[in-house]
Amino acid sequence: MKALKYILASIAIGCAMVSCDTDVENTVIQKPKTYSEQYYKNLRDYKKSDHEISFMWFAQWSGQNSMAVRFNGLPDSLDICSIWGGGIPPKENTQLWEDLRFTQRVKGTKMLYVAIVRLGAEDDSHPFKQKLNEGLAMPQGEEREATIREAIEMYAMYYVDQVFENDLDGFDADYEPEGDMLTGDYFVHFMKTLGKYMGPNQDQTKVERLKLIQERYGTEHNDVDKMLCVDGNSETGVIPYCDYYLIQNYGGGVPSGSRGWPSEKCVWCVNWGDNWNTSGDQLYNQARYEPATGRKGGFGAFYGQRDYFVHTNNPEPWYRFRQCIQIQNPAIR
């Protein structure tokens, strides 16, 4: 990836982080460092530019006394964060939401809602699941199929609502059906429904999308550029509707092939939850990799927050993750 010449070097490496507080009795919330308005503007401009992105599934955000588990403690140059392990943060936790909004709006980090999408496994209390049960109880035929597809559309809109009603930047569909009915053409139909409200849907103009958004959520909602991503299994039928395929390359080897996806939509992700205390080669493999032609979408990590931990192979919080951002997108010095 070529360097982005107008970006200051300080942007790409992110902010210097304070060391992790290991005193379990301490309840004092650490205060993050702040920088000039120009610094934050440069940071947002960098993230809006065309470049290979850095990505993280971020869990354990319910804790707040250490920067290791705060949204505002994430590397400044992180492009996209999927909020993993707990759904939508509780509204009563105002400190958590202040951190999230600052990271989202001031630093420009995209915040995605992520969920494992298994319609058949959902609780029967949901209207979309009741509609599915109604369809599955019907005899084979057009009415049955239409009812099932209606249930899928209702399920998709459930996630669209989570994104828009909480002012998040998009949705990450974790596609690991494991026997669930939401697979194949049904999954494509699910993603196409999501694609009416987010993602790079080439079948729809921005004006058409805005009309749908404002009809459902009100005229104060005008963001027609929310993101749609998929991770887990590959389903090439959803390619036109997705910004990125977040590939779970958890073996950590050098990436090979793009699983039928355009390389520029492929973000190669390592399992950092299990490998945070290793040499870090897996993460570096993802950052350094470039396809034979074109470029990749980027690199990322599952449970990426564990790179905050200081140990023999990680001399300071986020040392390796920030190094990988620099390797992938070198700053001009």
C-alpha positions as CSV (number, residue, x, y, z in Angstrom):
1,M,0.0,0.0,0.0
2,K,1.5,3.3,-1.0
3,A,1.9,6.0,1.6
4,L,-0.8,8.6,1.9
5,K,1.3,11.7,1.4
6,Y,-0.9,14.3,3.0
7,I,-1.1,12.4,6.3
8,L,1.1,13.4,9.2
9,A,3.3,10.6,10.6
10,S,1.7,11.1,14.0
11,I,-1.7,10.2,12.6
12,A,-0.8,6.7,11.4
13,I,0.9,5.6,14.5
14,G,-2.0,6.7,16.7
15,C,-1.8,8.2,20.2
16,A,0.7,7.0,22.8
17,M,-1.2,5.0,25.4
18,V,-0.8,4.9,29.1
19,S,0.2,1.6,30.6
20,C,-2.4,-0.8,31.8
21,D,-3.6,-0.4,35.4
22,T,-3.3,-3.8,37.0
23,D,-4.7,-2.9,40.4
24,V,-8.0,-4.7,40.4
25,E,-9.3,-2.6,43.3
26,N,-8.8,0.7,41.4
27,T,-12.1,2.3,40.2
28,V,-10.6,5.6,39.0
29,I,-11.3,6.0,35.3
30,Q,-8.1,6.8,33.4
31,K,-8.2,10.0,31.3
32,P,-7.1,9.6,27.7
33,K,-4.7,12.0,26.2
34,T,-6.2,14.7,24.0
35,Y,-4.7,16.4,21.0
36,S,-5.3,19.5,18.8
37,E,-8.3,19.9,16.5
38,Q,-5.9,19.8,13.6
39,Y,-4.6,16.4,14.7
40,Y,-8.2,15.0,14.9
41,K,-9.1,16.5,11.5
42,N,-6.0,14.9,9.9
43,L,-7.0,11.6,11.5
44,R,-10.6,11.8,10.1
45,D,-9.2,12.8,6.7
46,Y,-6.9,9.8,6.7
47,K,-9.8,7.4,7.5
48,K,-11.8,8.9,4.7
49,S,-9.0,8.4,2.2
50,D,-8.6,5.3,-0.1
51,H,-6.3,3.0,1.8
52,E,-6.0,-0.5,3.2
53,I,-7.9,-0.5,6.5
54,S,-7.2,-1.7,10.0
55,F,-10.0,-3.5,11.7
56,M,-10.8,-5.0,15.1
57,W,-13.5,-7.1,16.8
58,F,-13.4,-5.3,20.2
59,A,-14.8,-7.1,23.3
60,Q,-14.7,-6.6,27.0
61,W,-15.8,-3.0,26.6
62,S,-18.1,-3.2,29.6
63,G,-15.1,-2.6,31.9
64,Q,-14.1,1.1,32.2
65,N,-11.3,1.5,34.7
66,S,-8.5,0.7,32.2
67,M,-7.8,2.1,28.8
68,A,-7.4,-1.5,27.7
69,V,-11.2,-1.9,27.7
70,R,-12.4,1.6,26.6
71,F,-13.4,2.7,23.2
72,N,-11.3,5.8,23.6
73,G,-8.3,3.5,24.4
74,L,-8.3,1.9,21.0
75,P,-5.4,2.9,18.6
76,D,-6.2,6.3,17.1
77,S,-5.6,5.1,13.5
78,L,-7.9,2.1,13.8
79,D,-10.4,2.4,10.9
80,I,-13.2,0.1,11.9
81,C,-14.4,-1.4,15.1
82,S,-17.0,-4.2,15.4
83,I,-18.6,-4.0,18.9
84,W,-18.3,-7.7,19.8
85,G,-19.5,-9.7,22.8
86,G,-22.6,-8.1,24.3
87,G,-24.8,-6.4,21.7
88,I,-25.6,-2.7,22.0
89,P,-24.0,-1.1,25.0
90,P,-26.5,-0.2,27.7
91,K,-27.7,3.4,27.5
92,E,-27.4,4.0,31.2
93,N,-23.6,3.6,31.0
94,T,-23.0,7.2,30.0
95,Q,-19.2,7.1,30.3
96,L,-19.1,4.2,27.8
97,W,-21.3,6.0,25.3
98,E,-19.2,9.2,25.7
99,D,-16.1,7.2,24.9
100,L,-17.8,5.5,21.9
101,R,-19.1,8.8,20.5
102,F,-15.7,10.5,20.9
103,T,-13.9,7.7,19.1
104,Q,-16.6,7.6,16.4
105,R,-17.1,11.3,15.8
106,V,-13.8,13.0,16.7
107,K,-11.4,10.2,15.7
108,G,-13.5,9.0,12.8
109,T,-13.4,5.3,13.7
110,K,-16.4,3.5,12.2
111,M,-18.4,1.6,14.8
112,L,-20.3,-1.4,13.6
113,Y,-22.9,-3.5,15.2
114,V,-22.1,-7.2,14.9
115,A,-24.2,-10.3,15.5
116,I,-24.1,-14.0,14.6
117,V,-27.1,-14.2,12.2
118,R,-29.1,-17.4,12.8
119,L,-32.8,-16.8,12.2
120,G,-33.9,-20.3,13.2
121,A,-32.1,-20.0,16.5
122,E,-33.7,-16.8,17.6
123,D,-36.2,-16.7,20.4
124,D,-39.9,-17.2,19.5
125,S,-40.8,-13.9,21.2
126,H,-39.6,-12.0,18.2
127,P,-42.1,-11.1,15.5
128,F,-39.7,-12.2,12.8
129,K,-39.4,-15.6,14.4
130,Q,-43.1,-16.0,14.8
131,K,-43.5,-15.2,11.1
132,L,-40.8,-17.8,10.3
133,N,-42.6,-20.4,12.4
134,E,-45.8,-19.5,10.5
135,G,-44.2,-20.1,7.2
136,L,-42.4,-23.3,8.2
137,A,-45.8,-24.7,9.3
138,M,-47.3,-24.2,5.8
139,P,-47.4,-26.9,3.1
140,Q,-44.8,-26.5,0.3
141,G,-45.8,-23.8,-2.2
142,E,-45.5,-20.2,-3.1
143,E,-47.3,-18.9,0.0
144,R,-44.9,-20.8,2.3
145,E,-41.9,-19.4,0.4
146,A,-43.3,-15.9,0.5
147,T,-43.9,-16.0,4.2
148,I,-40.4,-17.3,4.9
149,R,-38.9,-14.6,2.9
150,E,-41.0,-12.0,4.7
151,A,-39.6,-13.3,8.0
152,I,-36.1,-13.0,6.6
153,E,-36.8,-9.4,5.6
154,M,-38.2,-8.7,9.1
155,Y,-35.0,-10.2,10.6
156,A,-32.8,-8.0,8.4
157,M,-34.8,-4.9,9.4
158,Y,-34.3,-5.8,13.1
159,Y,-30.6,-5.2,12.6
160,V,-31.1,-2.1,10.4
161,D,-33.1,-0.7,13.3
162,Q,-30.2,-1.4,15.7
163,V,-27.8,0.5,13.5
164,F,-29.9,3.6,12.8
165,E,-31.6,3.9,16.2
166,N,-28.2,3.9,17.9
167,D,-26.4,6.0,15.4
168,L,-23.8,3.4,14.5
169,D,-21.9,3.3,11.3
170,G,-23.0,-0.1,9.9
171,F,-23.5,-3.8,10.4
172,D,-21.2,-6.8,10.4
173,A,-23.1,-10.0,9.7
174,D,-21.3,-12.9,11.3
175,Y,-22.3,-15.7,8.9
176,E,-21.8,-19.0,10.7
177,P,-25.1,-20.8,10.1
178,E,-24.0,-24.2,11.5
179,G,-27.2,-25.8,10.3
180,D,-29.5,-22.8,10.5
181,M,-32.0,-22.2,7.7
182,L,-30.5,-18.7,6.9
183,T,-28.0,-19.9,4.4
184,G,-27.5,-20.0,0.6
185,D,-30.1,-18.0,-1.3
186,Y,-31.9,-17.1,2.0
187,F,-28.8,-15.5,3.3
188,V,-28.4,-13.6,0.0
189,H,-32.0,-12.3,0.4
190,F,-31.2,-11.3,4.0
191,M,-28.1,-9.3,2.8
192,K,-30.0,-7.7,-0.1
193,T,-32.6,-6.4,2.4
194,L,-29.9,-4.9,4.6
195,G,-28.4,-3.5,1.4
196,K,-31.3,-1.2,0.8
197,Y,-30.2,0.8,3.8
198,M,-26.4,0.3,4.0
199,G,-23.4,-0.9,1.9
200,P,-22.5,-0.3,-1.7
201,N,-25.7,-1.3,-3.4
202,Q,-25.3,-0.6,-7.1
203,D,-29.0,-1.3,-7.8
204,Q,-30.1,1.7,-5.8
205,T,-29.4,5.5,-6.0
206,K,-28.5,7.5,-2.9
207,V,-31.8,9.4,-3.4
208,E,-33.8,6.2,-3.3
209,R,-31.9,5.1,-0.2
210,L,-32.4,8.4,1.6
211,K,-36.1,8.2,0.9
212,L,-36.3,4.7,2.5
213,I,-34.3,5.8,5.5
214,Q,-36.3,8.9,6.2
215,E,-39.6,7.1,5.8
216,R,-38.6,4.7,8.5
217,Y,-36.5,6.8,10.8
218,G,-37.4,10.4,10.2
219,T,-36.0,13.3,8.3
220,E,-33.2,13.9,10.8
221,H,-31.5,10.7,9.5
222,N,-29.6,11.4,6.3
223,D,-26.6,9.0,6.4
224,V,-26.7,7.0,3.2
225,D,-23.2,5.7,3.5
226,K,-23.4,3.3,6.4
227,M,-21.3,0.1,6.0
228,L,-22.3,-3.5,5.4
229,C,-19.7,-6.2,6.1
230,V,-19.8,-10.0,6.4
231,D,-17.5,-12.4,8.2
232,G,-17.4,-16.1,8.7
233,N,-18.3,-18.2,5.7
234,S,-18.0,-17.0,2.2
235,E,-21.2,-16.5,0.1
236,T,-20.2,-14.8,-3.1
237,G,-23.7,-13.9,-4.0
238,V,-23.5,-11.1,-1.4
239,I,-20.4,-9.4,-2.8
240,P,-22.2,-6.5,-4.6
241,Y,-23.8,-5.5,-1.3
242,C,-20.8,-5.6,1.0
243,D,-18.0,-3.1,1.7
244,Y,-15.7,-5.8,3.2
245,Y,-15.4,-9.5,3.7
246,L,-13.7,-9.8,7.2
247,I,-11.9,-13.1,6.6
248,Q,-11.3,-15.2,9.8
249,N,-7.8,-16.3,8.8
250,Y,-7.4,-17.6,12.3
251,G,-4.6,-20.0,11.4
252,G,-2.5,-17.0,11.1
253,G,-0.5,-18.1,8.0
254,V,0.3,-15.9,5.0
255,P,-3.1,-15.2,3.3
256,S,-3.6,-17.1,0.1
257,G,-6.4,-16.5,-2.4
258,S,-9.5,-14.3,-1.8
259,R,-12.2,-17.0,-1.6
260,G,-13.9,-15.7,-4.8
261,W,-14.0,-12.1,-3.5
262,P,-12.3,-9.0,-5.0
263,S,-9.0,-8.7,-3.1
264,E,-9.8,-5.0,-2.3
265,K,-12.8,-6.2,-0.2
266,C,-10.8,-8.8,1.8
267,V,-9.7,-7.9,5.3
268,W,-7.5,-10.6,6.7
269,C,-8.0,-11.2,10.4
270,V,-6.1,-13.1,13.0
271,N,-7.3,-14.6,16.2
272,W,-5.6,-12.3,18.7
273,G,-7.6,-13.6,21.6
274,D,-5.6,-16.9,21.6
275,N,-2.3,-15.5,20.3
276,W,-1.8,-12.2,22.0
277,N,1.2,-13.5,24.0
278,T,3.1,-14.9,20.9
279,S,5.7,-13.3,18.8
280,G,3.0,-11.5,16.8
281,D,4.1,-13.0,13.4
282,Q,0.4,-13.8,12.6
283,L,-0.6,-10.2,12.8
284,Y,2.4,-9.0,10.8
285,N,1.7,-11.6,8.1
286,Q,-1.8,-10.0,7.6
287,A,-0.4,-6.5,7.5
288,R,2.4,-7.2,5.1
289,Y,0.5,-9.4,2.7
290,E,-0.3,-8.0,-0.8
291,P,-2.1,-9.9,-3.6
292,A,-0.4,-10.5,-6.8
293,T,-2.5,-7.8,-8.5
294,G,-4.3,-4.9,-7.0
295,R,-4.4,-4.5,-3.2
296,K,-6.2,-6.1,-0.2
297,G,-8.9,-4.5,1.8
298,G,-6.8,-4.5,5.0
299,F,-5.9,-6.5,8.1
300,G,-7.5,-7.1,11.4
301,A,-7.9,-9.0,14.7
302,F,-10.4,-10.9,16.8
303,Y,-10.2,-9.8,20.4
304,G,-7.8,-7.2,19.2
305,Q,-7.8,-5.4,22.6
306,R,-5.4,-8.0,24.0
307,D,-2.6,-6.3,22.1
308,Y,-2.8,-3.7,24.9
309,F,-1.2,-6.2,27.3
310,V,2.5,-5.6,27.9
311,H,4.8,-8.6,27.9
312,T,8.1,-9.9,26.4
313,N,6.9,-9.5,22.8
314,N,4.9,-6.3,23.3
315,P,6.9,-3.6,25.1
316,E,4.0,-1.1,25.3
317,P,0.3,-1.1,24.7
318,W,-0.7,-1.5,21.1
319,Y,2.9,-1.6,20.0
320,R,2.4,-4.4,17.4
321,F,-1.0,-3.3,16.2
322,R,0.3,0.2,15.6
323,Q,3.4,-1.2,13.9
324,C,1.2,-3.2,11.6
325,I,-0.8,-0.1,10.7
326,Q,2.5,1.6,9.8
327,I,3.7,-1.4,7.7
328,Q,0.4,-1.4,5.8
329,N,0.2,2.4,5.3
330,P,3.6,4.0,5.9
331,A,3.5,7.6,7.0
332,I,5.7,10.1,5.2
333,R,8.3,11.4,7.7
